[in-house]
């Protein structure tokens, strides 16, 4: 696996790949890799000649400096996992390689910025679009692969690609779960043993919503689901919404593409999860 830390060097390498007619798949990560990330690498391998992964803990998408500070950065273990997965290229830059000092950015992504995650993490999606725009311009991938777990993030990046007319296809890949149902996440390492047990209420509730879904009773189903999570010790619900998967507006009887999304604090750790109910 080739490892680049300098923007100029990976840009030169990517140019050589393009000149040789090679297709590239790209997986952008913040490291602390788990099987969910590696499944994106595998998806990219199926359709591309070369797979590039980036590891960059992006400071502009953190609302809380303490959250940025404690974000796990096990780079040696990550490199080993990528090598074992057969990834071709790793881009692992310093912040100074990505951002100039006092850089300004604002992209008008409309209401997506203020719904659900945007409401609880103001400014977060500006940071996401800022870094993904830069990475897309550096790596110039044919296709970029993102996980369904960050469903709204995929929508935001898709909106950015559309607004800025960027020549990249996006692929959303299914959530990978632990055997007990917990969605894989780099944040799971912060869960205590008790937290870990209580966190299962999120996936259990999403499964309950899917199993009991009736489009004429969305309000009642939502209320029951919220109650199930709120009753779980050590879990503080931020939101559970049953929405149109194309707009994130509340679903109704006529909605075809329905997604249930949830965010909660389990102990001190904030977790998100979702499930496609119908599509």
Protein Blocks (a to p, Z undefined) as FASTA:
>chain_A
ZZdfbfklmmmmmmmmmmnopacdddddeejiafklmmmmmmmmmmcfbdcddddddfkl
pfblklmmmpccdfklmmmmmmmnopabdcdddfklmpcghiacdddebjmlmgojlmmm
ghklmmmmmmmmmmmmmnopabdcddfklmmlmmmmmmmmmmnopabddddddddddfko
pacdfklmmpcfklmmmmmmmmmmmmmmmmmgcfklmmmmmmmmmmmmmmpghiacfbdc
dddfklopacdfklmbdcddddddehjbccdddddfbZZ
